[in-house]
Amino acid sequence: MKEAKIDATLYLLTILIQKISKEQPKLLDEMLEGVSADQAGLPKNIPNKEHIDAVFEESSRILKQIKGLGSVAS
């Protein structure tokens, strides 16, 4: 089932990040690096590792998608 609240949040975050990244062109690359570094820094035996890894993977996917959109949401 689709969740309008989640989809709306993603939309709002997308346009917010795009607007900020116009002023800070390296923002998306820095965020992607930060996501990777944070995931790499987690203990290997962390509880709920599958879920946590999925969160990081989805975060990276979303950031890459936003980066690929460019200035679509101006």
PENORGI-V516660 format. One record per pair of residues at least 24 apart in sequence whose C-alpha atoms are under 8 Angstrom apart, sorted by the first residue. I is the first residue (numbers start at 1). GAP is how many residues later the second one is. Records with the same first field share a line. If there is no record, write none. Layout:
I = GAP + GAP
//
This chain:
14 = 52
15 = 58 + 59
17 = 49
18 = 48 + 49 + 52 + 53 + 55 + 56
19 = 55
28 = 35 + 36 + 39
31 = 32
32 = 28 + 31 + 32
35 = 24 + 25
36 = 24
//
